[in-house]
Amino acid sequence: MGWVSNEEARALNADLDTLDDTELGVYLDAAYEACVAFLPVGPDYTAPEAATASRKIAQVMQAANIWRSQRTGSGNTEFGAGEFAITVFPLDFNVKQLLRPKRGIPAVR
């Protein structure tokens, strides 16, 4: 699943070299799901032509963000308390910008 292979992810982010293939695959899959969910409704994002450079970079950045957040135990929001707490790690601004770039000049409608 996803736009990026394990090898491509490691080439784009050296921090991911410490993960074995299975572990990296899980993080890439989770990142892919988050990225696709953020994209606007439209074409089939699983098609090979949907694998743009910006989407690949966004997927790798998000995978690294999820991995780092798991290592440090830091998240932006926590729901619940005690052992049943759920920590949410949203897409950061840079990942969102790669997936849905904002135009430099606002459009008038």
WOPECOR-V477568 format. One record per run of one state. SS is the DSSP state (H for helix, E for strand, C for the rest). FROM is the first residue (numbers start at 1). TO is the last residue. If there is no record, write none. Layout:
ss/from/to
SS/FROM/TO
SS/FROM/TO
This chain:
ss/from/to
C/1/5
H/6/12
C/13/13
H/14/18
C/19/20
H/21/38
C/39/47
H/48/50
C/51/52
H/53/72
C/73/76
E/77/79
C/80/81
H/82/84
C/85/85
E/86/88
C/89/92
H/93/99
C/100/109
